[in-house]
Amino acid sequence: RSHLSRQRWKLNPGSVCVFRRCALSVTFPQLSLFVDDVLPPSLLFLDDFQVEHKIFGIEILSHMMLNCSATELSWQGRLEVMYDALQRLTYASEAEVLRKVYPALHLCLRLVEKKPSKLHDSIFQRLLYNMQMENRIAVRLIYAQNLRSFIECLGSKVMKHLKKLMPVFYSFLEIYDGPTEECRLSMLSALEATLKVAWMRIEGHSDAILQCLVKVIYEMSVDCTQTPSEVKSLVIAKCVQNLVLLKR
């Protein structure tokens, strides 16, 4: 433990790797016995400037949330501390960190708030803001891949965010992101979830959604890029699914 204190852990890189390996190898229910030993170093890793250490911290916290009971983690405000440390990483610019932190944050929110409330709203608003401001394809894909899980978690409460959410759909769906079209497919999946949980308020956005989906279908039909035909067919099929939901 002394090798991983705030003052000494950066001087012992070998101890960091050994600690990570040991922490990830302990599972439920034994991990509950070592929460007070595992949590402090993990938080130190999260606060470090090195991407590798941040990822180590996220991985260990995720492992703890999956292998310790929510009751144990809630003692002495541990969950709140974990949430606070993770949410600060949503301001990170490194794709590797963002790829890890959003699933971990989603898991943490489900433990902190049994029913989606202000913390869910806060993170969702930040996610939408980040999506609006981001122009790197790799990072946009990470945001798109995590959007649906937050929408499904919010459920009907996502209706309060529609004013900011719908423009994000339009801007992401109009941009070609490579032959795999992963970003568009993820956004179409997220749109499908939105149409299912927020159908009561969709009518005011139906014309814009229709135009957006028809435009994507047209682009796929006349596309001359290296996008495989099966990918084009999948994108068109996803658009049709959303049109069917929109018609309801």
C-alpha positions as CSV (number, residue, x, y, z in Angstrom):
1,R,0.0,0.0,0.0
2,S,2.9,2.4,0.8
3,H,4.1,2.1,-2.8
4,L,0.8,3.5,-4.0
5,S,0.5,6.5,-1.7
6,R,-0.2,9.9,-3.2
7,Q,3.5,10.9,-2.8
8,R,5.1,7.7,-4.1
9,W,3.0,5.9,-6.6
10,K,4.5,7.7,-9.6
11,L,7.9,6.5,-8.5
12,N,6.8,2.8,-8.7
13,P,5.4,2.2,-12.2
14,G,5.8,-1.6,-11.7
15,S,3.6,-1.5,-8.6
16,V,0.9,0.3,-10.7
17,C,0.8,-2.5,-13.2
18,V,0.8,-5.2,-10.5
19,F,-2.0,-3.5,-8.6
20,R,-4.1,-3.2,-11.7
21,R,-3.6,-6.9,-12.5
22,C,-4.4,-8.0,-9.0
23,A,-7.5,-5.7,-8.7
24,L,-9.0,-7.0,-11.9
25,S,-8.4,-10.6,-10.9
26,V,-10.4,-10.4,-7.7
27,T,-14.2,-10.8,-8.3
28,F,-17.4,-11.0,-6.3
29,P,-17.7,-11.5,-3.4
30,Q,-14.1,-11.3,-2.4
31,L,-13.6,-7.9,-3.9
32,S,-15.9,-6.4,-1.3
33,L,-13.3,-7.1,1.4
34,F,-10.8,-4.9,-0.3
35,V,-12.8,-1.8,-1.4
36,D,-10.9,0.5,1.0
37,D,-7.6,-0.8,-0.4
38,V,-8.5,-0.6,-4.1
39,L,-10.5,2.6,-4.3
40,P,-7.9,5.3,-3.3
41,P,-5.1,4.2,-5.8
42,S,-7.7,4.0,-8.5
43,L,-8.8,7.6,-7.9
44,L,-5.2,8.7,-8.0
45,F,-4.9,7.0,-11.4
46,L,-7.9,8.8,-12.7
47,D,-6.5,12.2,-11.7
48,D,-3.2,11.6,-13.5
49,F,-2.3,13.3,-16.8
50,Q,-1.2,10.1,-18.5
51,V,-3.8,8.5,-20.6
52,E,-2.7,5.0,-19.7
53,H,-3.2,5.7,-16.0
54,K,-6.6,7.2,-16.6
55,I,-7.7,4.1,-18.4
56,F,-6.3,1.9,-15.6
57,G,-8.4,3.9,-13.1
58,I,-11.6,3.6,-15.2
59,E,-11.1,-0.1,-15.7
60,I,-10.7,-0.8,-12.0
61,L,-13.7,1.4,-11.0
62,S,-15.8,-0.4,-13.6
63,H,-14.7,-3.7,-12.2
64,M,-15.5,-2.6,-8.7
65,M,-19.0,-1.6,-9.7
66,L,-19.6,-4.9,-11.4
67,N,-18.2,-7.0,-8.6
68,C,-19.3,-5.2,-5.4
69,S,-22.9,-4.6,-4.2
70,A,-24.4,-1.1,-4.6
71,T,-25.1,-1.0,-0.9
72,E,-21.4,-1.5,0.0
73,L,-20.2,1.0,-2.5
74,S,-22.7,3.6,-1.2
75,W,-21.3,3.5,2.3
76,Q,-19.3,6.6,3.3
77,G,-20.2,8.2,0.0
78,R,-18.0,6.0,-2.1
79,L,-20.3,6.0,-5.1
80,E,-20.6,9.7,-5.1
81,V,-16.8,10.0,-5.1
82,M,-16.5,7.6,-8.0
83,Y,-19.2,9.5,-10.0
84,D,-17.4,12.8,-9.4
85,A,-14.1,11.4,-10.5
86,L,-15.6,9.8,-13.7
87,Q,-17.7,12.8,-14.7
88,R,-14.7,15.0,-14.8
89,L,-13.2,12.8,-17.5
90,T,-16.1,13.7,-19.9
91,Y,-14.1,16.8,-20.5
92,A,-11.1,14.8,-21.8
93,S,-10.1,15.1,-25.4
94,E,-8.4,11.7,-25.8
95,A,-10.6,9.1,-27.7
96,E,-9.1,6.2,-25.7
97,V,-10.3,7.8,-22.4
98,L,-13.8,8.7,-23.7
99,R,-14.3,5.2,-25.1
100,K,-13.9,3.8,-21.6
101,V,-15.4,6.5,-19.4
102,Y,-18.9,6.8,-20.9
103,P,-19.9,3.1,-20.3
104,A,-18.3,3.3,-16.8
105,L,-20.3,6.5,-16.1
106,H,-23.5,5.0,-17.3
107,L,-22.9,2.0,-15.0
108,C,-22.1,4.4,-12.1
109,L,-25.3,6.5,-12.7
110,R,-27.5,3.4,-12.5
111,L,-26.1,2.7,-9.0
112,V,-26.1,6.3,-7.8
113,E,-29.7,7.1,-9.0
114,K,-32.2,4.2,-8.9
115,K,-34.5,6.3,-11.1
116,P,-33.0,8.8,-13.6
117,S,-32.9,12.3,-12.1
118,K,-30.7,15.4,-12.1
119,L,-27.3,13.5,-12.4
120,H,-28.6,11.6,-15.5
121,D,-29.9,14.9,-17.0
122,S,-26.6,16.6,-16.3
123,I,-24.4,14.0,-18.0
124,F,-26.9,13.7,-20.9
125,Q,-26.8,17.4,-21.5
126,R,-23.0,17.4,-21.4
127,L,-22.9,14.5,-23.9
128,L,-25.2,16.4,-26.3
129,Y,-23.0,19.5,-26.0
130,N,-19.9,17.5,-26.7
131,M,-21.5,16.0,-29.7
132,Q,-22.5,19.4,-31.0
133,M,-19.0,20.7,-30.7
134,E,-17.0,17.7,-31.9
135,N,-15.7,17.4,-35.4
136,R,-13.3,14.4,-35.1
137,I,-14.8,11.3,-36.7
138,A,-13.3,8.9,-34.2
139,V,-14.6,10.8,-31.2
140,R,-18.0,11.4,-32.9
141,L,-18.3,7.6,-33.3
142,I,-17.7,7.1,-29.6
143,Y,-20.4,9.6,-28.6
144,A,-22.8,8.0,-31.1
145,Q,-22.2,4.5,-29.8
146,N,-23.0,5.6,-26.2
147,L,-26.0,7.7,-27.0
148,R,-28.6,5.0,-27.2
149,S,-27.8,3.6,-23.7
150,F,-28.4,7.0,-22.1
151,I,-31.6,7.5,-24.0
152,E,-33.0,4.1,-22.9
153,C,-31.9,4.8,-19.3
154,L,-33.7,8.2,-19.3
155,G,-36.8,6.7,-20.9
156,S,-39.7,9.2,-21.3
157,K,-37.6,11.8,-19.4
158,V,-35.6,12.2,-22.6
159,M,-38.5,14.4,-23.9
160,K,-37.2,17.4,-22.0
161,H,-34.0,17.2,-24.0
162,L,-35.6,16.9,-27.5
163,K,-34.9,20.5,-28.4
164,K,-31.1,19.8,-28.2
165,L,-31.2,16.1,-29.1
166,M,-32.9,16.3,-32.5
167,P,-30.4,18.8,-34.1
168,V,-27.6,16.3,-33.0
169,F,-29.3,13.6,-34.9
170,Y,-29.6,15.7,-38.0
171,S,-26.0,16.9,-38.0
172,F,-24.6,13.4,-37.4
173,L,-26.8,11.7,-40.0
174,E,-25.8,14.1,-42.8
175,I,-22.1,13.4,-42.5
176,Y,-20.4,10.4,-44.3
177,D,-18.1,8.7,-41.8
178,G,-16.4,6.0,-43.8
179,P,-17.2,2.8,-45.6
180,T,-18.5,1.1,-42.4
181,E,-21.0,3.9,-41.7
182,E,-20.7,3.0,-38.0
183,C,-21.6,6.4,-36.8
184,R,-24.7,6.7,-38.9
185,L,-25.9,3.2,-37.9
186,S,-25.3,4.1,-34.2
187,M,-27.3,7.3,-34.6
188,L,-30.1,5.6,-36.4
189,S,-30.3,3.1,-33.5
190,A,-30.4,5.9,-31.0
191,L,-33.1,7.6,-33.0
192,E,-35.1,4.4,-33.0
193,A,-34.9,4.4,-29.2
194,T,-35.9,8.0,-29.0
195,L,-39.0,7.4,-31.2
196,K,-40.0,4.5,-28.9
197,V,-39.7,6.3,-25.6
198,A,-40.6,9.9,-26.6
199,W,-43.4,9.2,-29.1
200,M,-45.8,11.6,-27.3
201,R,-43.6,14.6,-28.3
202,I,-42.3,13.5,-31.6
203,E,-45.1,15.0,-33.7
204,G,-43.5,18.5,-33.6
205,H,-40.3,17.1,-35.0
206,S,-41.8,14.6,-37.5
207,D,-41.3,16.7,-40.7
208,A,-37.6,17.3,-39.9
209,I,-37.0,13.6,-39.1
210,L,-38.7,12.6,-42.3
211,Q,-36.6,14.9,-44.4
212,C,-33.4,13.7,-42.7
213,L,-34.2,10.0,-43.1
214,V,-35.3,10.4,-46.8
215,K,-32.0,12.3,-47.5
216,V,-30.0,9.4,-46.0
217,I,-31.9,6.8,-48.0
218,Y,-31.3,8.9,-51.2
219,E,-27.6,9.3,-50.5
220,M,-27.2,5.5,-49.9
221,S,-29.1,4.8,-53.2
222,V,-26.8,7.0,-55.3
223,D,-23.6,6.5,-53.3
224,C,-20.5,5.9,-55.4
225,T,-17.9,5.6,-52.6
226,Q,-16.2,2.4,-51.4
227,T,-19.1,1.6,-49.0
228,P,-20.1,-2.1,-49.4
229,S,-23.5,-2.8,-50.7
230,E,-24.5,-4.7,-47.5
231,V,-23.7,-1.6,-45.4
232,K,-25.8,0.6,-47.7
233,S,-28.6,-1.9,-47.4
234,L,-28.3,-2.0,-43.6
235,V,-28.4,1.8,-43.4
236,I,-31.5,2.0,-45.6
237,A,-33.2,-0.8,-43.5
238,K,-32.5,1.2,-40.3
239,C,-34.0,4.3,-41.9
240,V,-37.1,2.4,-43.0
241,Q,-37.5,1.0,-39.4
242,N,-37.4,4.6,-38.1
243,L,-39.9,5.7,-40.8
244,V,-42.3,3.0,-39.7
245,L,-42.0,4.1,-36.0
246,L,-42.5,7.7,-37.1
247,K,-45.7,6.8,-39.0
248,R,-47.2,5.3,-35.8
